Amino acid sequence: MRSVIQKSFGGPDVLEVTETERPHLYAGNVLVRVHAAGVNPVDAAVRSGTLPLLGEPPYGVGWDISGVVEEAAPGARFAVGDEVFGLVSFPRAATGYAEYVAASSRELARKPAALDHVHAAALPLSGLTAWHGLVDAADVKAGQRVLITRAAGGVGHLAVQLAKARGAHVTALASAPRHDFVRALGADEVIDYRTTDFTEMVRDADVVLDSLAQADRSASVLRPGGVLISILQHYDREVAAEVAAAGRVFAGVEVRPDAAGLESLAALVAEGRLRPHVSETFPLAEAAKAHELIESGQVQGKIALTV
């Protein structure tokens, strides 16, 4: 089968398509014939060595997949022919950029019928990050005021929709060219973070989803007892202590495979309240181009590889 692997750390050009054997199945696992794979900033960070999650290469990156079950081992939750999507093995190696991926069936959910494989592959990592933060950590409720940073990005554009689905009033940070896009997602207010200091515009927020690694500034707009969700500084004890000392709640969120969370996201998709936006797709052989784009920081929504 074809897989994208890297033999060293480096730029996007270290990614290469090679022939590898199909993964071995263990009890409870399924072999998924991948139709599409999501591309995330963490993929590029691991590839470059900036985030050495997997140790030294060789290995393949990629964790978001959508496809069809080709084989099912004893004890698996799915049968051959089922359409599934999920976040596989994160933060261990999964080699998601491949024709076939072996996965625990407990890391997968049935693909929403309303989504094709490309859009389903764009949902798991970013969607679960938003879900773990806004639902599991902050328990956002109707009428609360929520601030979403980087609202046009992978996590942000899903977080806006998720907060609105729970009845929150959403203020979103995005550059001016993205304002129409973010408003269409349901944001009640949009602030151009490039020209405006959001800390002067937002007061007494109940929840802030911070993906800027600026926890101190984000915490300053919270009401006493408000929740700061940090997806980049989740292990920073100093930041957590400072937020707590200011009378706010710090919630560091690191995404993990979560079938129940995927099923909840799929239900929102089925209800028409959540849809991932895919701005561009690339064939598997052009994974390097996908990484160049994701590293530009200019992606609106998500990008995906077609297999």
TORKOL-4160 file (C-alpha; in steps of 0.2 Angstrom, whole numbers, padded with zeros to 4 digits, m for minus):
307
<pt num="1" X="0000" Y="0000" Z="0000"/>
<pt num="2" X="0005" Y="0018" Z="m0002"/>
<pt num="3" X="0010" Y="0028" Z="0014"/>
<pt num="4" X="0018" Y="0045" Z="0017"/>
<pt num="5" X="0033" Y="0043" Z="0028"/>
<pt num="6" X="0048" Y="0054" Z="0033"/>
<pt num="7" X="0065" Y="0047" Z="0037"/>
<pt num="8" X="0072" Y="0063" Z="0045"/>
<pt num="9" X="0066" Y="0079" Z="0053"/>
<pt num="10" X="0064" Y="0094" Z="0041"/>
<pt num="11" X="0054" Y="0104" Z="0030"/>
<pt num="12" X="0039" Y="0098" Z="0020"/>
<pt num="13" X="0050" Y="0090" Z="0007"/>
<pt num="14" X="0055" Y="0076" Z="0019"/>
<pt num="15" X="0038" Y="0068" Z="0016"/>
<pt num="16" X="0039" Y="0055" Z="0003"/>
<pt num="17" X="0026" Y="0042" Z="m0003"/>
<pt num="18" X="0033" Y="0024" Z="m0002"/>
<pt num="19" X="0026" Y="0006" Z="m0003"/>
<pt num="20" X="0023" Y="m0002" Z="0014"/>
<pt num="21" X="0014" Y="m0017" Z="0021"/>
<pt num="22" X="m0004" Y="m0016" Z="0027"/>
<pt num="23" X="m0005" Y="m0015" Z="0046"/>
<pt num="24" X="m0007" Y="m0030" Z="0057"/>
<pt num="25" X="m0024" Y="m0031" Z="0066"/>
<pt num="26" X="m0026" Y="m0035" Z="0084"/>
<pt num="27" X="m0042" Y="m0040" Z="0093"/>
<pt num="28" X="m0054" Y="m0025" Z="0093"/>
<pt num="29" X="m0046" Y="m0017" Z="0079"/>
<pt num="30" X="m0052" Y="m0013" Z="0061"/>
<pt num="31" X="m0042" Y="m0010" Z="0045"/>
<pt num="32" X="m0049" Y="0006" Z="0037"/>
<pt num="33" X="m0047" Y="0009" Z="0018"/>
<pt num="34" X="m0044" Y="0028" Z="0020"/>
<pt num="35" X="m0053" Y="0039" Z="0008"/>
<pt num="36" X="m0047" Y="0056" Z="0016"/>
<pt num="37" X="m0035" Y="0061" Z="0029"/>
<pt num="38" X="m0036" Y="0078" Z="0038"/>
<pt num="39" X="m0020" Y="0089" Z="0039"/>
<pt num="40" X="m0017" Y="0098" Z="0056"/>
<pt num="41" X="m0004" Y="0110" Z="0062"/>
<pt num="42" X="0002" Y="0097" Z="0074"/>
<pt num="43" X="0006" Y="0086" Z="0059"/>
<pt num="44" X="0019" Y="0099" Z="0053"/>
<pt num="45" X="0026" Y="0102" Z="0070"/>
<pt num="46" X="0029" Y="0083" Z="0073"/>
<pt num="47" X="0037" Y="0082" Z="0055"/>
<pt num="48" X="0049" Y="0097" Z="0058"/>
<pt num="49" X="0054" Y="0090" Z="0075"/>
<pt num="50" X="0047" Y="0106" Z="0084"/>
<pt num="51" X="0036" Y="0094" Z="0093"/>
<pt num="52" X="0045" Y="0077" Z="0095"/>
<pt num="53" X="0030" Y="0067" Z="0100"/>
<pt num="54" X="0035" Y="0051" Z="0091"/>
<pt num="55" X="0054" Y="0052" Z="0094"/>
<pt num="56" X="0066" Y="0050" Z="0080"/>
<pt num="57" X="0060" Y="0046" Z="0062"/>
<pt num="58" X="0057" Y="0036" Z="0052"/>
<pt num="59" X="0038" Y="0036" Z="0054"/>
<pt num="60" X="0022" Y="0043" Z="0046"/>
<pt num="61" X="0012" Y="0058" Z="0053"/>
<pt num="62" X="m0007" Y="0060" Z="0052"/>
<pt num="63" X="m0021" Y="0055" Z="0064"/>
<pt num="64" X="m0037" Y="0061" Z="0056"/>
<pt num="65" X="m0045" Y="0049" Z="0044"/>
<pt num="66" X="m0062" Y="0044" Z="0036"/>
<pt num="67" X="m0065" Y="0028" Z="0026"/>
<pt num="68" X="m0073" Y="0011" Z="0025"/>
<pt num="69" X="m0069" Y="m0004" Z="0036"/>
<pt num="70" X="m0060" Y="m0017" Z="0025"/>
<pt num="71" X="m0057" Y="m0030" Z="0039"/>
<pt num="72" X="m0063" Y="m0032" Z="0056"/>
<pt num="73" X="m0054" Y="m0042" Z="0070"/>
<pt num="74" X="m0064" Y="m0051" Z="0083"/>
<pt num="75" X="m0071" Y="m0039" Z="0096"/>
<pt num="76" X="m0072" Y="m0024" Z="0084"/>
<pt num="77" X="m0087" Y="m0012" Z="0085"/>
<pt num="78" X="m0089" Y="m0011" Z="0067"/>
<pt num="79" X="m0091" Y="m0023" Z="0052"/>
<pt num="80" X="m0084" Y="m0024" Z="0035"/>
<pt num="81" X="m0091" Y="m0010" Z="0024"/>
<pt num="82" X="m0095" Y="0002" Z="0038"/>
<pt num="83" X="m0091" Y="0020" Z="0034"/>
<pt num="84" X="m0081" Y="0027" Z="0049"/>
<pt num="85" X="m0070" Y="0042" Z="0054"/>
<pt num="86" X="m0059" Y="0046" Z="0069"/>
<pt num="87" X="m0044" Y="0052" Z="0078"/>
<pt num="88" X="m0032" Y="0037" Z="0077"/>
<pt num="89" X="m0019" Y="0033" Z="0091"/>
<pt num="90" X="m0015" Y="0051" Z="0095"/>
<pt num="91" X="m0002" Y="0055" Z="0102"/>
<pt num="92" X="0006" Y="0039" Z="0096"/>
<pt num="93" X="0011" Y="0036" Z="0078"/>
<pt num="94" X="m0004" Y="0031" Z="0066"/>
<pt num="95" X="0003" Y="0035" Z="0049"/>
<pt num="96" X="m0014" Y="0042" Z="0044"/>
<pt num="97" X="m0008" Y="0048" Z="0027"/>
<pt num="98" X="m0009" Y="0031" Z="0019"/>
<pt num="99" X="m0021" Y="0020" Z="0009"/>
<pt num="100" X="m0025" Y="0009" Z="0025"/>
<pt num="101" X="m0024" Y="0012" Z="0043"/>
<pt num="102" X="m0027" Y="0000" Z="0058"/>
<pt num="103" X="m0036" Y="0008" Z="0072"/>
<pt num="104" X="m0045" Y="0003" Z="0088"/>
<pt num="105" X="m0063" Y="0002" Z="0084"/>
<pt num="106" X="m0065" Y="0012" Z="0100"/>
<pt num="107" X="m0057" Y="0027" Z="0093"/>
<pt num="108" X="m0069" Y="0028" Z="0078"/>
<pt num="109" X="m0087" Y="0033" Z="0075"/>
<pt num="110" X="m0099" Y="0030" Z="0061"/>
<pt num="111" X="m0096" Y="0044" Z="0047"/>
<pt num="112" X="m0111" Y="0056" Z="0047"/>
<pt num="113" X="m0121" Y="0053" Z="0032"/>
<pt num="114" X="m0122" Y="0072" Z="0029"/>
<pt num="115" X="m0103" Y="0073" Z="0026"/>
<pt num="116" X="m0092" Y="0066" Z="0012"/>
<pt num="117" X="m0076" Y="0058" Z="0017"/>
<pt num="118" X="m0066" Y="0074" Z="0015"/>
<pt num="119" X="m0076" Y="0084" Z="0027"/>
<pt num="120" X="m0078" Y="0069" Z="0039"/>
<pt num="121" X="m0058" Y="0068" Z="0039"/>
<pt num="122" X="m0057" Y="0087" Z="0043"/>
<pt num="123" X="m0068" Y="0085" Z="0059"/>
<pt num="124" X="m0060" Y="0073" Z="0072"/>
<pt num="125" X="m0044" Y="0082" Z="0080"/>
<pt num="126" X="m0051" Y="0100" Z="0078"/>
<pt num="127" X="m0069" Y="0095" Z="0083"/>
<pt num="128" X="m0063" Y="0085" Z="0098"/>
<pt num="129" X="m0052" Y="0099" Z="0104"/>
<pt num="130" X="m0067" Y="0111" Z="0103"/>
<pt num="131" X="m0078" Y="0098" Z="0112"/>
<pt num="132" X="m0066" Y="0094" Z="0126"/>
<pt num="133" X="m0064" Y="0112" Z="0129"/>
<pt num="134" X="m0081" Y="0120" Z="0128"/>
<pt num="135" X="m0091" Y="0105" Z="0133"/>
<pt num="136" X="m0081" Y="0094" Z="0144"/>
<pt num="137" X="m0070" Y="0107" Z="0153"/>
<pt num="138" X="m0081" Y="0123" Z="0153"/>
<pt num="139" X="m0099" Y="0115" Z="0151"/>
<pt num="140" X="m0104" Y="0130" Z="0140"/>
<pt num="141" X="m0123" Y="0134" Z="0143"/>
<pt num="142" X="m0136" Y="0145" Z="0135"/>
<pt num="143" X="m0134" Y="0163" Z="0138"/>
<pt num="144" X="m0116" Y="0163" Z="0142"/>
<pt num="145" X="m0104" Y="0174" Z="0134"/>
<pt num="146" X="m0090" Y="0165" Z="0125"/>
<pt num="147" X="m0074" Y="0172" Z="0116"/>
<pt num="148" X="m0066" Y="0161" Z="0102"/>
<pt num="149" X="m0049" Y="0166" Z="0097"/>
<pt num="150" X="m0043" Y="0162" Z="0079"/>
<pt num="151" X="m0061" Y="0159" Z="0075"/>
<pt num="152" X="m0058" Y="0156" Z="0056"/>
<pt num="153" X="m0045" Y="0142" Z="0059"/>
<pt num="154" X="m0047" Y="0123" Z="0061"/>
<pt num="155" X="m0052" Y="0123" Z="0079"/>
<pt num="156" X="m0059" Y="0140" Z="0080"/>
<pt num="157" X="m0072" Y="0138" Z="0066"/>
<pt num="158" X="m0079" Y="0122" Z="0074"/>
<pt num="159" X="m0079" Y="0130" Z="0091"/>
<pt num="160" X="m0089" Y="0145" Z="0085"/>
<pt num="161" X="m0103" Y="0133" Z="0079"/>
<pt num="162" X="m0102" Y="0122" Z="0094"/>
<pt num="163" X="m0104" Y="0137" Z="0106"/>
<pt num="164" X="m0119" Y="0143" Z="0096"/>
<pt num="165" X="m0126" Y="0126" Z="0096"/>
<pt num="166" X="m0126" Y="0126" Z="0115"/>
<pt num="167" X="m0135" Y="0143" Z="0115"/>
<pt num="168" X="m0120" Y="0155" Z="0119"/>
<pt num="169" X="m0117" Y="0173" Z="0113"/>
<pt num="170" X="m0101" Y="0171" Z="0103"/>
<pt num="171" X="m0088" Y="0185" Z="0101"/>
<pt num="172" X="m0075" Y="0179" Z="0088"/>
<pt num="173" X="m0057" Y="0185" Z="0084"/>
<pt num="174" X="m0052" Y="0185" Z="0066"/>
<pt num="175" X="m0044" Y="0195" Z="0053"/>
<pt num="176" X="m0055" Y="0207" Z="0042"/>
<pt num="177" X="m0055" Y="0196" Z="0027"/>
<pt num="178" X="m0062" Y="0182" Z="0037"/>
<pt num="179" X="m0076" Y="0191" Z="0045"/>
<pt num="180" X="m0090" Y="0186" Z="0033"/>
<pt num="181" X="m0085" Y="0168" Z="0035"/>
<pt num="182" X="m0085" Y="0169" Z="0054"/>
<pt num="183" X="m0102" Y="0178" Z="0054"/>
<pt num="184" X="m0109" Y="0165" Z="0043"/>
<pt num="185" X="m0104" Y="0152" Z="0056"/>
<pt num="186" X="m0115" Y="0161" Z="0068"/>
<pt num="187" X="m0103" Y="0173" Z="0078"/>
<pt num="188" X="m0113" Y="0187" Z="0086"/>
<pt num="189" X="m0098" Y="0199" Z="0086"/>
<pt num="190" X="m0082" Y="0198" Z="0076"/>
<pt num="191" X="m0066" Y="0208" Z="0081"/>
<pt num="192" X="m0051" Y="0211" Z="0070"/>
<pt num="193" X="m0037" Y="0206" Z="0081"/>
<pt num="194" X="m0025" Y="0214" Z="0069"/>
<pt num="195" X="m0031" Y="0232" Z="0071"/>
<pt num="196" X="m0040" Y="0231" Z="0088"/>
<pt num="197" X="m0035" Y="0226" Z="0106"/>
<pt num="198" X="m0048" Y="0213" Z="0110"/>
<pt num="199" X="m0044" Y="0216" Z="0129"/>
<pt num="200" X="m0051" Y="0233" Z="0127"/>
<pt num="201" X="m0067" Y="0227" Z="0118"/>
<pt num="202" X="m0072" Y="0212" Z="0128"/>
<pt num="203" X="m0077" Y="0212" Z="0147"/>
<pt num="204" X="m0085" Y="0199" Z="0159"/>
<pt num="205" X="m0084" Y="0184" Z="0147"/>
<pt num="206" X="m0089" Y="0167" Z="0154"/>
<pt num="207" X="m0078" Y="0157" Z="0144"/>
<pt num="208" X="m0062" Y="0160" Z="0133"/>
<pt num="209" X="m0055" Y="0147" Z="0121"/>
<pt num="210" X="m0037" Y="0153" Z="0119"/>
<pt num="211" X="m0027" Y="0146" Z="0104"/>
<pt num="212" X="m0015" Y="0161" Z="0104"/>
<pt num="213" X="m0004" Y="0155" Z="0118"/>
<pt num="214" X="m0008" Y="0172" Z="0126"/>
<pt num="215" X="m0017" Y="0165" Z="0142"/>
<pt num="216" X="m0013" Y="0180" Z="0152"/>
<pt num="217" X="m0022" Y="0192" Z="0140"/>
<pt num="218" X="m0036" Y="0180" Z="0137"/>
<pt num="219" X="m0039" Y="0178" Z="0156"/>
<pt num="220" X="m0040" Y="0197" Z="0158"/>
<pt num="221" X="m0057" Y="0198" Z="0149"/>
<pt num="222" X="m0065" Y="0184" Z="0160"/>
<pt num="223" X="m0077" Y="0188" Z="0174"/>
<pt num="224" X="m0072" Y="0181" Z="0191"/>
<pt num="225" X="m0075" Y="0163" Z="0191"/>
<pt num="226" X="m0074" Y="0162" Z="0172"/>
<pt num="227" X="m0066" Y="0148" Z="0162"/>
<pt num="228" X="m0050" Y="0150" Z="0152"/>
<pt num="229" X="m0048" Y="0135" Z="0140"/>
<pt num="230" X="m0030" Y="0134" Z="0133"/>
<pt num="231" X="m0026" Y="0122" Z="0119"/>
<pt num="232" X="m0007" Y="0127" Z="0118"/>
<pt num="233" X="m0002" Y="0131" Z="0135"/>
<pt num="234" X="m0011" Y="0116" Z="0143"/>
<pt num="235" X="0005" Y="0110" Z="0153"/>
<pt num="236" X="0010" Y="0127" Z="0159"/>
<pt num="237" X="0009" Y="0127" Z="0178"/>
<pt num="238" X="0014" Y="0145" Z="0180"/>
<pt num="239" X="0001" Y="0151" Z="0168"/>
<pt num="240" X="m0012" Y="0140" Z="0177"/>
<pt num="241" X="m0007" Y="0147" Z="0194"/>
<pt num="242" X="m0008" Y="0165" Z="0188"/>
<pt num="243" X="m0025" Y="0162" Z="0181"/>
<pt num="244" X="m0031" Y="0154" Z="0197"/>
<pt num="245" X="m0023" Y="0168" Z="0208"/>
<pt num="246" X="m0034" Y="0180" Z="0198"/>
<pt num="247" X="m0049" Y="0171" Z="0203"/>
<pt num="248" X="m0052" Y="0163" Z="0186"/>
<pt num="249" X="m0053" Y="0144" Z="0181"/>
<pt num="250" X="m0039" Y="0137" Z="0170"/>
<pt num="251" X="m0043" Y="0122" Z="0159"/>
<pt num="252" X="m0028" Y="0115" Z="0149"/>
<pt num="253" X="m0035" Y="0104" Z="0135"/>
<pt num="254" X="m0025" Y="0091" Z="0126"/>
<pt num="255" X="m0035" Y="0081" Z="0113"/>
<pt num="256" X="m0037" Y="0062" Z="0114"/>
<pt num="257" X="m0046" Y="0049" Z="0104"/>
<pt num="258" X="m0064" Y="0049" Z="0110"/>
<pt num="259" X="m0078" Y="0039" Z="0101"/>
<pt num="260" X="m0091" Y="0046" Z="0112"/>
<pt num="261" X="m0086" Y="0064" Z="0108"/>
<pt num="262" X="m0086" Y="0060" Z="0089"/>
<pt num="263" X="m0103" Y="0053" Z="0091"/>
<pt num="264" X="m0109" Y="0069" Z="0099"/>
<pt num="265" X="m0101" Y="0079" Z="0085"/>
<pt num="266" X="m0109" Y="0068" Z="0072"/>
<pt num="267" X="m0126" Y="0071" Z="0080"/>
<pt num="268" X="m0123" Y="0090" Z="0078"/>
<pt num="269" X="m0119" Y="0087" Z="0060"/>
<pt num="270" X="m0135" Y="0077" Z="0057"/>
<pt num="271" X="m0145" Y="0091" Z="0065"/>
<pt num="272" X="m0137" Y="0104" Z="0054"/>
<pt num="273" X="m0129" Y="0113" Z="0068"/>
<pt num="274" X="m0111" Y="0109" Z="0064"/>
<pt num="275" X="m0101" Y="0107" Z="0048"/>
<pt num="276" X="m0082" Y="0107" Z="0045"/>
<pt num="277" X="m0076" Y="0119" Z="0031"/>
<pt num="278" X="m0063" Y="0112" Z="0020"/>
<pt num="279" X="m0054" Y="0126" Z="0010"/>
<pt num="280" X="m0042" Y="0115" Z="0000"/>
<pt num="281" X="m0038" Y="0097" Z="m0004"/>
<pt num="282" X="m0023" Y="0088" Z="m0010"/>
<pt num="283" X="m0019" Y="0071" Z="m0017"/>
<pt num="284" X="m0009" Y="0059" Z="m0006"/>
<pt num="285" X="0006" Y="0062" Z="m0016"/>
<pt num="286" X="0006" Y="0081" Z="m0013"/>
<pt num="287" X="0006" Y="0080" Z="0006"/>
<pt num="288" X="0021" Y="0091" Z="0006"/>
<pt num="289" X="0011" Y="0105" Z="m0002"/>
<pt num="290" X="m0002" Y="0102" Z="0011"/>
<pt num="291" X="0011" Y="0105" Z="0024"/>
<pt num="292" X="0017" Y="0121" Z="0016"/>
<pt num="293" X="0000" Y="0128" Z="0016"/>
<pt num="294" X="m0004" Y="0123" Z="0034"/>
<pt num="295" X="0012" Y="0131" Z="0040"/>
<pt num="296" X="0008" Y="0147" Z="0032"/>
<pt num="297" X="m0005" Y="0150" Z="0045"/>
<pt num="298" X="m0017" Y="0156" Z="0032"/>
<pt num="299" X="m0029" Y="0142" Z="0031"/>
<pt num="300" X="m0048" Y="0145" Z="0033"/>
<pt num="301" X="m0055" Y="0130" Z="0041"/>
<pt num="302" X="m0047" Y="0114" Z="0037"/>
<pt num="303" X="m0037" Y="0106" Z="0023"/>
<pt num="304" X="m0037" Y="0087" Z="0018"/>
<pt num="305" X="m0028" Y="0074" Z="0008"/>
<pt num="306" X="m0038" Y="0063" Z="m0004"/>
<pt num="307" X="m0032" Y="0045" Z="m0005"/>
